[in-house]
Amino acid sequence: MSEKLEVILVDIGNSSVKTTEVSQGIFREEMVWGSFQEVAKKYGKVPMMISSVRKIDANQLRDLDAKVLTYQTLMPITLDYETPETLGADRIAAAAGANEMFPDQDNLIVDMGTCMTIDLIDRSGTFRGGIISPGLKMRMKSMSHFTDQLPDISNEWKKINSVELGKSTKECLLSGSYWGMIHEINGVMSAMSRNFTSLNTIITGGDAHFFESKLKAHIFAGSKIVQKGLYRIWKYQ
């Protein structure tokens, strides 16, 4: 690390830990880690801004220059949410990132991970609320888990013919999971556009690339939207 690092942006999700190094406002390549302990060992005293959907043991932060994003963190957006203490840090960071990337628009953020979240931040920078529903694999696994005879297709779904009307049980399970999410997203986009005429839809998350070509007008943001939001909030402190 010849160049001095400004901050390490850490996104701790349900299934992975992602980091991005920032030097003089320039984002370096995203890295994926097995645990936060690995990140702490690698970066030591470098400042960190952390978004986590999991609880972080305070002992892990004791010797680090780290800020953990919560609803109480000073931030450049407003949270119009009745239970802000329950609002995921990843959703807050994504909203801050969307508002910075597209500041004069109402932004609908579709995050496709373990769960799927659809959140709205309006052009004034106010987080207006959202939707949480099962993600792709969770839908597949749950149908098998809560029934006696339906199979779990979560590890083989890419090999199954993807059609809206299935001709086999596995095709039907895939249709309900995959096409069900597509129609859910398009339905929310249509409903929100009636009240927010400048609606800009952004898709992100680990499963987003599976859906990119099937959705109505949208912008694919990869994972950078959370990192941009984290950096924006870190600078705002």
C-alpha positions as a printed NumPy array, in Angstrom:
array([[  0.   ,   0.   ,   0.   ],
       [  2.331,   2.711,  -1.283],
       [ -0.453,   5.268,  -1.568],
       [ -1.935,   6.445,   1.714],
       [ -5.437,   5.107,   2.212],
       [ -8.097,   7.631,   3.135],
       [-10.676,   5.126,   4.377],
       [-11.739,   1.491,   4.   ],
       [-15.43 ,   1.05 ,   3.198],
       [-16.748,  -2.187,   4.701],
       [-20.069,  -3.751,   3.697],
       [-20.918,  -6.738,   5.909],
       [-23.817,  -8.677,   4.415],
       [-25.539, -11.915,   5.341],
       [-23.283, -14.028,   3.143],
       [-20.074, -12.045,   2.588],
       [-17.877,  -9.141,   3.675],
       [-16.9  ,  -6.648,   0.965],
       [-14.368,  -3.834,   1.167],
       [-13.313,  -0.961,  -1.048],
       [-10.132,   1.046,  -0.504],
       [-10.431,   4.795,  -1.064],
       [ -7.433,   7.063,  -1.753],
       [ -7.996,  10.784,  -2.407],
       [-11.608,  10.11 ,  -3.334],
       [-10.716,   7.369,  -5.819],
       [-12.338,   3.974,  -5.286],
       [-10.167,   0.912,  -5.808],
       [-11.345,  -2.564,  -6.738],
       [-13.831,  -4.264,  -4.431],
       [-12.536,  -7.231,  -2.423],
       [-14.509, -10.067,  -0.834],
       [-13.518, -11.585,   2.534],
       [-14.571, -14.57 ,   4.596],
       [-14.886, -12.595,   7.83 ],
       [-14.512,  -9.138,   9.335],
       [-11.568, -10.426,  11.398],
       [ -9.601, -10.803,   8.159],
       [-10.357,  -7.187,   7.249],
       [ -9.313,  -5.928,  10.684],
       [ -6.045,  -7.887,  10.508],
       [ -5.268,  -6.542,   7.033],
       [ -5.953,  -2.846,   7.622],
       [ -5.224,  -2.283,  11.327],
       [ -5.293,   1.455,  12.025],
       [ -6.646,   2.626,   8.659],
       [ -9.962,   4.499,   9.166],
       [-13.026,   2.368,   8.38 ],
       [-16.667,   3.138,   7.671],
       [-18.771,   0.055,   8.243],
       [-22.248,  -0.984,   7.136],
       [-23.351,  -4.271,   8.671],
       [-26.552,  -6.294,   8.659],
       [-25.043,  -8.466,  11.404],
       [-24.184,  -7.629,  14.988],
       [-20.545,  -6.654,  15.437],
       [-18.806,  -7.626,  18.649],
       [-17.486,  -4.441,  20.278],
       [-14.254,  -6.277,  21.055],
       [-13.577,  -6.524,  17.31 ],
       [-13.581,  -2.73 ,  17.073],
       [-11.57 ,  -1.956,  20.196],
       [ -8.24 ,  -1.248,  18.486],
       [ -9.635,   0.05 ,  15.207],
       [-10.369,   3.537,  13.906],
       [-13.834,   2.476,  12.809],
       [-17.271,   4.065,  12.551],
       [-20.301,   1.77 ,  12.325],
       [-23.292,   3.197,  10.475],
       [-26.542,   3.307,  12.458],
       [-29.708,   5.391,  12.27 ],
       [-28.095,   7.731,  14.849],
       [-25.09 ,   8.481,  12.63 ],
       [-24.907,  12.038,  11.319],
       [-25.913,  11.742,   7.664],
       [-26.815,  13.89 ,   4.64 ],
       [-30.253,  12.31 ,   4.171],
       [-33.421,  12.29 ,   6.289],
       [-35.071,   9.086,   7.499],
       [-38.874,   9.208,   7.386],
       [-39.243,   5.837,   9.099],
       [-41.274,   4.961,  12.184],
       [-38.738,   2.454,  13.57 ],
       [-35.338,   3.802,  12.406],
       [-33.528,   1.611,  14.946],
       [-34.626,  -1.411,  12.893],
       [-33.605,   0.024,   9.515],
       [-30.682,  -1.878,   7.988],
       [-27.45 ,   0.065,   7.577],
       [-27.101,  -1.281,   4.036],
       [-30.449,   0.269,   3.119],
       [-29.392,   3.621,   4.614],
       [-26.061,   3.562,   2.774],
       [-27.695,   2.623,  -0.541],
       [-30.2  ,   5.465,  -0.169],
       [-27.402,   7.962,   0.509],
       [-25.504,   6.634,  -2.501],
       [-28.506,   6.833,  -4.822],
       [-29.271,  10.378,  -3.705],
       [-25.692,  11.425,  -4.485],
       [-25.54 ,   9.653,  -7.852],
       [-28.947,  10.951,  -8.975],
       [-29.585,  14.028,  -6.799],
       [-32.517,  15.547,  -8.665],
       [-34.628,  12.412,  -9.011],
       [-36.85 ,  10.199,  -6.924],
       [-34.865,   6.976,  -6.627],
       [-36.261,   3.466,  -6.231],
       [-33.505,   1.093,  -5.062],
       [-33.98 ,  -2.627,  -5.688],
       [-31.398,  -4.653,  -3.745],
       [-31.386,  -8.369,  -4.582],
       [-29.55 , -10.332,  -1.931],
       [-30.551, -12.921,   0.665],
       [-33.711, -10.832,   0.982],
       [-34.949,  -8.388,  -1.618],
       [-35.502,  -4.819,  -0.495],
       [-37.146,  -2.071,  -2.524],
       [-36.657,   1.393,  -1.026],
       [-37.594,   4.908,  -2.083],
       [-35.554,   8.042,  -1.432],
       [-37.15 ,  11.13 ,  -2.912],
       [-35.459,  14.039,  -4.661],
       [-35.367,  16.044,  -1.412],
       [-33.132,  13.377,   0.154],
       [-35.843,  11.859,   2.345],
       [-35.959,   8.093,   2.795],
       [-39.664,   7.353,   2.431],
       [-39.786,   3.635,   3.29 ],
       [-39.756,   0.399,   1.391],
       [-40.514,  -3.274,   0.998],
       [-38.745,  -6.407,   2.267],
       [-39.479,  -9.795,   0.727],
       [-37.632, -13.113,   0.3  ],
       [-34.704, -13.212,  -2.106],
       [-34.375, -15.665,  -4.971],
       [-32.84 , -18.638,  -3.15 ],
       [-34.888, -18.02 ,  -0.023],
       [-38.075, -18.398,  -2.083],
       [-36.837, -21.656,  -3.556],
       [-35.673, -23.097,  -0.244],
       [-38.795, -22.08 ,   1.688],
       [-41.186, -23.909,  -0.638],
       [-39.247, -27.135,  -0.108],
       [-38.79 , -26.539,   3.627],
       [-42.482, -25.966,   4.375],
       [-43.845, -28.802,   2.237],
       [-43.334, -32.571,   2.175],
       [-42.834, -33.214,  -1.522],
       [-41.625, -30.091,  -3.298],
       [-37.894, -30.254,  -4.144],
       [-35.29 , -27.634,  -3.282],
       [-34.086, -26.222,  -6.622],
       [-31.835, -23.511,  -5.151],
       [-28.619, -25.231,  -6.282],
       [-29.807, -26.289,  -9.737],
       [-32.173, -23.557, -10.872],
       [-29.796, -22.249, -13.564],
       [-30.112, -25.599, -15.381],
       [-33.928, -25.522, -15.361],
       [-35.863, -24.115, -18.316],
       [-36.985, -20.601, -17.348],
       [-40.557, -20.082, -18.542],
       [-43.441, -18.159, -17.008],
       [-45.764, -21.177, -17.233],
       [-43.913, -24.28 , -16.11 ],
       [-44.482, -27.706, -17.659],
       [-42.817, -29.555, -14.772],
       [-42.805, -29.064, -11.01 ],
       [-39.248, -27.72 , -11.09 ],
       [-40.14 , -25.28 , -13.875],
       [-43.161, -24.148, -11.841],
       [-40.994, -23.596,  -8.759],
       [-38.528, -21.574, -10.823],
       [-41.326, -19.553, -12.395],
       [-42.825, -18.733,  -9.004],
       [-39.449, -17.672,  -7.62 ],
       [-37.746, -15.966, -10.552],
       [-40.647, -14.605, -12.588],
       [-42.554, -13.828,  -9.388],
       [-39.74 , -11.446,  -8.379],
       [-39.719,  -9.819, -11.818],
       [-43.466,  -9.139, -11.715],
       [-43.201,  -7.938,  -8.098],
       [-40.489,  -5.418,  -8.983],
       [-42.24 ,  -4.206, -12.138],
       [-45.475,  -3.874, -10.166],
       [-43.844,  -1.73 ,  -7.469],
       [-42.147,   0.406, -10.135],
       [-45.49 ,   0.962, -11.851],
       [-47.279,   1.817,  -8.586],
       [-44.571,   4.238,  -7.392],
       [-44.328,   6.006, -10.76 ],
       [-47.905,   7.192, -10.351],
       [-46.868,   9.41 ,  -7.421],
       [-43.231,  10.032,  -8.334],
       [-43.138,  11.052, -11.978],
       [-39.337,  11.377, -12.17 ],
       [-38.833,   7.886, -10.756],
       [-35.381,   6.44 , -11.371],
       [-34.991,   2.7  , -10.647],
       [-31.612,   1.318,  -9.569],
       [-30.901,  -2.391,  -9.176],
       [-28.075,  -3.732,  -7.056],
       [-27.134,  -6.766,  -4.971],
       [-25.581, -10.157,  -5.597],
       [-28.443, -11.537,  -7.711],
       [-29.145,  -8.369,  -9.693],
       [-27.35 ,  -9.521, -12.852],
       [-29.767, -12.458, -13.178],
       [-32.652, -10.01 , -13.568],
       [-31.089,  -7.084, -15.417],
       [-32.4  ,  -7.958, -18.886],
       [-35.928,  -8.826, -17.693],
       [-36.88 ,  -5.624, -15.888],
       [-38.423,  -2.446, -17.247],
       [-36.359,   0.769, -17.507],
       [-33.679,   0.758, -14.829],
       [-30.025,   1.466, -14.058],
       [-27.706,  -1.35 , -12.979],
       [-25.456,  -0.043, -10.186],
       [-23.686,  -3.208,  -9.015],
       [-22.491,  -2.902,  -5.427],
       [-20.999,   0.568,  -5.802],
       [-24.163,   2.298,  -4.604],
       [-23.654,   1.115,  -0.997],
       [-19.966,   2.013,  -1.089],
       [-20.702,   5.474,  -2.505],
       [-23.249,   6.029,   0.239],
       [-20.834,   4.893,   2.937],
       [-18.144,   7.234,   1.648],
       [-20.577,  10.125,   1.464],
       [-21.716,   9.542,   5.057],
       [-18.111,   9.154,   6.253],
       [-17.173,  12.519,   4.716],
       [-20.248,  14.107,   6.294],
       [-19.036,  13.375,   9.842]])
